[in-house]
Amino acid sequence: MDGLQEQPYLMSFGTGGLYINESVDIARLHDDGDDWDATALRAQERGVFPVRKASSARRTVREIVNRLKHLSPEGLALLVDGNRSEQAALLWLATCRTYRFISEFAVEVLGDRFLSLRTGLSYSDFDAFLSAKEEWSPKLAALSASTRAKLRAVLFRLMREAEILSQDDRILGAMLSPRVLAIIDAENPEELRYFPGAERQAGRTG
């Protein structure tokens, strides 16, 4: 997570949701050691993301690939072969690895609120978090009102699809499978903090 703290805030996650089905399809097309650009091209040619506009398909495929490239070969293999909850967890992990803003929101807002038993989450929590971060980031401060609203809506959608947030916007305690736990534990145990309550599930807190 230290490396993420040195990254700029990329805010291109406003293209849609978690894209579970499309991400699995693209992961199936990727062979370990292959160039991800070649994988993205194959995905576009095979119509993995069927939309009317080719430009929209290219943009979405690029976004998915940008997240998938942050998963290890073991993570990608489980994404292809795992159950729906495992796939959602791995894609949330990939999204947090890709976007510093989302990883910090997961740790500083979701994690803290869950531990203090304040599990309700609202748009105002996002707004307060963004306002605090923009004091240190001119890029965040320059976001338009419409962009902020779009990013806020997409992040809530991502959290619901990742089973981090309930449909009525309550923060859910992590129930990670042993296979997902093993991957995170082997690669970076600190990333358990992206999942509310996961450290406790893994026996890492008293």
C-alpha positions in Angstrom: 0.0 0.0 0.0 3.0 2.3 0.5 3.5 2.4 -3.3 -0.1 3.4 -3.9 0.4 6.4 -1.6 3.0 7.7 -4.0 0.8 7.4 -7.0 -1.2 10.3 -8.5 -4.9 10.1 -8.1 -6.3 8.5 -11.3 -10.0 9.0 -11.6 -10.9 7.1 -14.7 -13.1 4.6 -12.9 -16.2 6.5 -13.8 -16.8 4.3 -16.9 -19.1 1.9 -15.2 -19.2 -0.9 -12.6 -17.1 -3.9 -11.6 -17.7 -5.7 -15.0 -17.5 -9.2 -13.5 -18.6 -11.1 -16.6 -16.5 -9.1 -19.0 -13.5 -9.2 -16.8 -13.7 -13.0 -16.6 -14.0 -13.2 -20.4 -11.0 -11.0 -20.9 -8.9 -12.9 -18.3 -9.7 -16.1 -20.2 -8.1 -14.5 -23.3 -4.9 -13.6 -21.5 -2.0 -16.0 -21.3 0.6 -15.5 -18.7 3.5 -13.5 -20.2 1.3 -12.1 -23.0 1.2 -8.4 -23.6 -1.9 -6.8 -22.2 -2.4 -4.6 -25.2 -2.6 -7.7 -27.4 -5.2 -9.1 -25.0 -7.2 -5.9 -25.2 -7.1 -6.0 -29.0 -8.3 -9.7 -29.0 -11.1 -8.7 -26.6 -12.2 -5.9 -28.9 -12.1 -8.1 -32.0 -14.2 -10.8 -30.3 -16.8 -8.4 -29.0 -16.3 -9.2 -25.3 -18.1 -5.9 -24.6 -20.9 -5.5 -27.2 -22.0 -1.9 -27.5 -23.1 0.1 -30.4 -20.2 2.4 -30.5 -16.7 1.0 -31.1 -15.1 3.8 -29.1 -17.2 3.0 -26.1 -16.1 -0.7 -26.3 -12.5 0.2 -26.6 -12.7 2.6 -23.6 -14.3 0.0 -21.5 -12.0 -2.8 -22.5 -9.0 -0.6 -21.7 -10.5 0.1 -18.3 -11.0 -3.5 -17.5 -7.5 -4.4 -18.7 -6.0 -1.6 -16.6 -7.5 -3.3 -13.6 -6.8 -6.9 -14.5 -3.1 -6.2 -15.1 -2.8 -5.5 -11.3 -3.7 -9.2 -10.5 -1.1 -11.8 -10.2 -1.2 -15.0 -12.4 -2.7 -16.8 -9.3 -5.3 -14.0 -9.0 -6.2 -14.2 -12.6 -6.5 -18.0 -12.5 -8.9 -17.8 -9.6 -10.8 -15.0 -11.3 -11.5 -17.4 -14.2 -12.2 -20.5 -12.1 -13.7 -19.1 -8.9 -17.2 -18.6 -7.8 -19.1 -15.3 -8.1 -18.1 -14.0 -4.7 -14.5 -14.8 -5.3 -14.6 -13.0 -8.6 -16.2 -10.0 -7.1 -13.6 -9.9 -4.3 -10.6 -10.2 -6.7 -12.0 -7.4 -9.0 -12.5 -5.2 -5.9 -8.8 -6.0 -5.0 -7.7 -5.1 -8.6 -9.7 -1.9 -8.5 -8.2 -0.8 -5.2 -4.7 -1.6 -6.5 -5.4 0.5 -9.6 -7.0 3.5 -8.0 -5.3 5.2 -5.0 -8.5 7.1 -4.3 -10.6 4.0 -3.9 -8.0 2.1 -1.8 -7.8 5.0 0.6 -11.6 5.3 0.7 -11.8 1.6 1.5 -9.3 1.9 4.4 -10.1 5.3 5.8 -13.8 5.3 5.4 -15.2 1.8 5.0 -12.7 0.2 7.4 -12.9 2.8 10.1 -16.7 3.0 10.0 -17.1 -0.7 10.1 -14.8 -1.1 13.1 -16.7 1.7 15.0 -20.0 0.0 14.2 -21.2 2.9 12.1 -22.1 0.8 9.1 -24.4 3.2 7.3 -22.8 5.0 4.3 -24.2 8.0 2.4 -23.2 10.2 -0.5 -22.2 12.8 2.1 -19.5 10.5 3.4 -18.0 10.4 -0.1 -18.3 14.2 -0.4 -16.5 14.7 2.9 -13.7 12.3 2.0 -13.2 14.0 -1.4 -13.1 17.4 0.2 -10.5 16.3 2.6 -8.3 14.8 -0.1 -8.6 17.7 -2.5 -6.8 20.0 0.0 -3.7 18.1 -0.9 -4.4 17.4 -4.6 -5.0 20.1 -7.2 -6.2 17.4 -9.6 -9.0 16.4 -7.2 -9.8 20.0 -6.5 -10.3 20.7 -10.2 -13.0 18.1 -10.7 -16.2 19.5 -11.9 -19.5 19.0 -10.0 -20.8 16.7 -12.7 -17.6 14.5 -12.6 -17.8 14.3 -8.8 -21.4 13.2 -9.0 -20.6 10.5 -11.6 -17.6 9.2 -9.7 -19.6 9.1 -6.5 -22.4 7.1 -8.1 -20.0 4.7 -9.8 -18.0 4.1 -6.6 -21.2 3.2 -4.7 -22.1 0.8 -7.6 -18.7 -0.8 -7.4 -19.0 -1.4 -3.7 -22.4 -2.9 -4.0 -21.3 -5.2 -6.9 -18.2 -6.2 -4.8 -20.5 -7.1 -1.9 -18.7 -4.5 0.2 -22.0 -2.5 0.5 -25.6 -3.7 0.8 -28.3 -2.5 -1.5 -29.5 -0.2 1.3 -25.9 1.2 1.7 -24.8 -0.7 4.8 -21.1 -1.6 5.0 -20.9 -5.4 5.0 -18.3 -7.4 6.9 -15.9 -9.4 4.6 -16.5 -13.1 4.1 -13.5 -13.9 1.9 -13.0 -17.4 0.7 -9.9 -19.3 1.9 -8.5 -19.1 -1.7 -8.9 -15.3 -1.8 -7.4 -14.9 1.7 -4.5 -17.1 0.7 -3.7 -14.9 -2.4 -3.8 -11.7 -0.5 -1.9 -13.1 2.4 0.9 -14.3 0.1 1.1 -11.1 -2.0 0.4 -8.3 0.5 -1.4 -8.9 3.8 -2.0 -5.2 4.3 -4.4 -5.3 1.4 -6.9 -7.2 3.7 -7.7 -3.6 4.8 -9.5 -3.1 1.5 -12.2 -5.4 2.8 -14.0 -4.3 6.0 -13.4 -6.8 8.8 -11.1 -9.1 6.7 -8.2 -8.7 9.1 -10.4 -10.0 11.9 -11.5 -12.8 9.6 -7.9 -13.7 9.0 -7.1 -13.6 12.7 -4.8 -10.6 12.4 -6.5 -8.4 15.1 -6.9 -9.1 18.7 
